[in-house]
Amino acid sequence: MTQPHHPSDPHRLHPAGPQPVGPPPAGDAGYGAPAGYGAPGPQAHPAPGPHSGPGTGLDPWRPGELAAPPHAPVGLAMKRRNPVAVWLGLPLITLGIYGLVWYYRIHREMAEFDPRRQVPVAGPLLVLLFLGWTVVAPLVSFYNTGQRIADSQRSAGLPVTCSPVVGLLLCFVFGLQTLYYQIELNRVVDAYRAPEGTRIVLPG
């Protein structure tokens, strides 16, 4: 009875013709190579970078998503409002009270949007309540508000389109400064498209 030849048997017959030259193919036990010899090793994958977003270079960061980039400034998204309702509709319905509420809330939202900037929250409202009779103090306050909105646009990485001078002049045209300022604030909100209070990553 003929015994099968072992791979290491010197009397083993090899097929005729030229033999392959070079390292044996992966997993060829006939060459005595262990399984997986010559197979490519694990490939390194690049770490994912931060997402890009319209106008800001970064998408809103939300709980449950990828973590924000290390050391990136983080703030809270502002609320989008209808400029016409802010200027005319709601103040008429509330007999002017909404105008004061709006003035307080936009300052609070700007302070939360970029904590790196010092934005007064209650001070501008107090100026309207207690120094409105001076006429000059409210005008100065509205001018400073336009500057703060411009700073918010700058913090979001947007082109600065809000002009405090235009806002000041519109104070003398049917109180259109509220309409103008809300339009400019909506530019910041639209750049992130995030619900109010959502944590967002600001450009460094």
C-alpha positions as CSV (number, residue, x, y, z in Angstrom):
1,M,0.0,0.0,0.0
2,T,1.4,3.4,-1.0
3,Q,1.8,5.9,1.8
4,P,1.0,9.6,1.1
5,H,4.0,11.8,0.9
6,H,4.5,14.3,3.7
7,P,5.2,17.8,2.7
8,S,8.7,17.5,4.2
9,D,9.4,14.2,2.4
10,P,12.6,14.7,0.2
11,H,11.2,12.2,-2.3
12,R,8.1,14.3,-2.8
13,L,7.5,15.0,-6.6
14,H,7.0,18.6,-7.6
15,P,5.1,19.5,-10.7
16,A,7.2,20.1,-13.8
17,G,7.9,23.6,-15.0
18,P,9.4,26.7,-13.5
19,Q,8.8,27.2,-9.8
20,P,7.6,30.5,-8.3
21,V,10.3,32.8,-6.9
22,G,9.8,35.1,-4.0
23,P,7.9,34.9,-0.7
24,P,5.2,32.2,-0.6
25,P,1.6,33.1,-0.9
26,A,-0.3,33.8,2.2
27,G,-1.6,30.7,4.0
28,D,0.2,28.2,1.7
29,A,0.9,25.3,4.0
30,G,2.9,23.5,1.3
31,Y,5.8,26.0,1.8
32,G,5.6,25.6,5.6
33,A,4.4,29.1,6.1
34,P,1.9,29.8,8.9
35,A,-1.6,30.8,8.0
36,G,-1.9,34.5,7.4
37,Y,1.8,34.9,6.2
38,G,2.1,38.0,4.0
39,A,-1.5,39.1,4.7
40,P,-1.9,42.9,5.2
41,G,-2.0,44.0,8.8
42,P,-4.6,46.2,10.4
43,Q,-5.1,49.5,8.7
44,A,-5.1,52.7,10.7
45,H,-8.1,55.0,10.1
46,P,-7.8,58.8,10.5
47,A,-9.7,60.2,13.4
48,P,-12.9,62.0,12.4
49,G,-12.6,65.8,12.4
50,P,-15.3,68.3,13.4
51,H,-18.3,68.7,11.3
52,S,-18.7,71.7,9.1
53,G,-21.7,73.9,9.2
54,P,-23.1,76.8,7.1
55,G,-21.6,80.2,7.9
56,T,-19.8,79.0,11.0
57,G,-17.5,76.2,10.0
58,L,-19.1,73.9,12.7
59,D,-22.4,72.2,13.1
60,P,-24.6,72.5,16.2
61,W,-23.5,70.1,19.0
62,R,-26.4,68.2,20.5
63,P,-26.5,65.7,23.4
64,G,-26.0,62.1,22.1
65,E,-23.9,63.2,19.1
66,L,-20.1,63.2,18.7
67,A,-18.4,65.2,21.4
68,A,-17.4,68.7,20.7
69,P,-13.8,69.3,19.7
70,P,-11.5,69.7,22.7
71,H,-11.2,73.3,24.1
72,A,-13.8,74.6,21.6
73,P,-15.9,77.4,22.9
74,V,-19.5,76.3,23.6
75,G,-22.7,78.4,23.9
76,L,-26.5,78.1,23.7
77,A,-28.5,78.7,20.5
78,M,-30.8,81.8,20.4
79,K,-34.4,81.8,19.5
80,R,-35.7,82.7,16.1
81,R,-38.5,85.3,16.1
82,N,-40.8,86.9,13.5
83,P,-39.4,90.4,13.1
84,V,-42.8,91.9,12.2
85,A,-44.4,90.3,15.2
86,V,-41.6,91.7,17.4
87,W,-41.9,95.2,16.0
88,L,-45.6,95.6,15.7
89,G,-47.9,92.7,16.4
90,L,-47.0,91.5,19.9
91,P,-46.3,95.0,21.3
92,L,-49.8,96.1,20.2
93,I,-51.4,93.0,21.7
94,T,-49.6,93.4,25.0
95,L,-49.8,97.3,25.1
96,G,-46.0,97.6,24.8
97,I,-45.1,95.1,27.5
98,Y,-43.7,92.6,25.0
99,G,-41.2,95.2,23.8
100,L,-39.6,95.2,27.2
101,V,-39.7,91.4,27.5
102,W,-38.0,91.1,24.1
103,Y,-35.3,93.6,25.0
104,Y,-34.5,91.6,28.2
105,R,-34.6,88.2,26.5
106,I,-32.3,89.0,23.5
107,H,-29.6,90.3,25.9
108,R,-29.9,87.1,28.0
109,E,-29.7,85.0,24.9
110,M,-26.7,86.9,23.6
111,A,-24.9,86.4,26.9
112,E,-25.6,82.6,26.8
113,F,-24.7,82.4,23.1
114,D,-21.1,83.4,23.7
115,P,-20.0,83.3,27.4
116,R,-16.7,84.7,26.4
117,R,-18.2,88.2,25.9
118,Q,-19.5,90.3,28.7
119,V,-23.1,91.1,27.8
120,P,-25.4,92.8,30.4
121,V,-28.7,91.1,30.9
122,A,-30.9,93.2,33.1
123,G,-29.1,96.5,32.7
124,P,-30.4,97.5,29.3
125,L,-34.0,96.8,30.4
126,L,-33.5,98.9,33.6
127,V,-32.3,101.8,31.4
128,L,-35.6,101.7,29.4
129,L,-37.7,101.4,32.6
130,F,-36.1,104.0,34.8
131,L,-34.2,106.3,32.4
132,G,-36.6,106.4,29.5
133,W,-37.6,109.9,30.4
134,T,-34.1,111.2,29.6
135,V,-34.5,110.1,25.9
136,V,-30.7,110.1,25.6
137,A,-30.1,107.0,27.8
138,P,-32.5,104.7,25.7
139,L,-30.8,105.9,22.5
140,V,-27.4,105.0,23.9
141,S,-28.8,101.7,25.0
142,F,-30.1,100.8,21.6
143,Y,-26.8,101.8,20.0
144,N,-25.0,99.5,22.3
145,T,-27.5,96.7,21.6
146,G,-26.6,97.0,17.9
147,Q,-22.9,96.7,18.8
148,R,-23.7,93.5,20.8
149,I,-25.6,92.0,17.9
150,A,-22.7,92.7,15.7
151,D,-20.4,91.0,18.2
152,S,-22.7,87.9,18.2
153,Q,-22.5,87.7,14.4
154,R,-18.7,87.9,14.7
155,S,-18.7,85.2,17.3
156,A,-20.7,82.9,15.0
157,G,-18.1,83.5,12.2
158,L,-20.6,85.4,10.0
159,P,-20.0,88.6,8.1
160,V,-20.9,91.5,10.4
161,T,-24.0,93.1,8.8
162,C,-25.6,94.7,11.9
163,S,-24.8,98.4,12.2
164,P,-25.5,100.2,15.5
165,V,-25.7,103.5,13.6
166,V,-28.5,102.2,11.4
167,G,-30.3,100.9,14.5
168,L,-29.9,104.3,16.2
169,L,-31.4,106.1,13.2
170,L,-34.3,103.7,13.0
171,C,-35.3,104.7,16.5
172,F,-36.7,107.8,14.9
173,V,-38.6,105.9,12.2
174,F,-41.6,104.3,13.8
175,G,-39.4,102.4,16.2
176,L,-38.0,100.2,13.4
177,Q,-34.9,99.4,15.3
178,T,-36.6,96.3,16.9
179,L,-37.5,95.0,13.4
180,Y,-34.0,95.6,12.2
181,Y,-32.2,94.1,15.2
182,Q,-34.4,91.0,15.1
183,I,-33.6,90.4,11.4
184,E,-29.9,90.6,12.2
185,L,-30.3,88.3,15.2
186,N,-32.1,85.8,13.0
187,R,-29.0,85.6,10.8
188,V,-27.1,84.1,13.7
189,V,-29.9,81.7,14.5
190,D,-30.2,80.6,10.9
191,A,-26.4,79.9,10.7
192,Y,-26.8,77.1,13.2
193,R,-30.4,76.0,12.6
194,A,-30.6,74.7,16.1
195,P,-33.5,74.9,18.6
196,E,-33.4,77.5,21.3
197,G,-31.1,76.4,24.2
198,T,-29.2,73.8,22.2
199,R,-25.5,73.6,22.9
200,I,-23.5,74.8,19.9
201,V,-19.8,75.0,19.1
202,L,-18.5,78.4,18.3
203,P,-15.5,79.0,16.0
204,G,-12.3,79.3,18.0
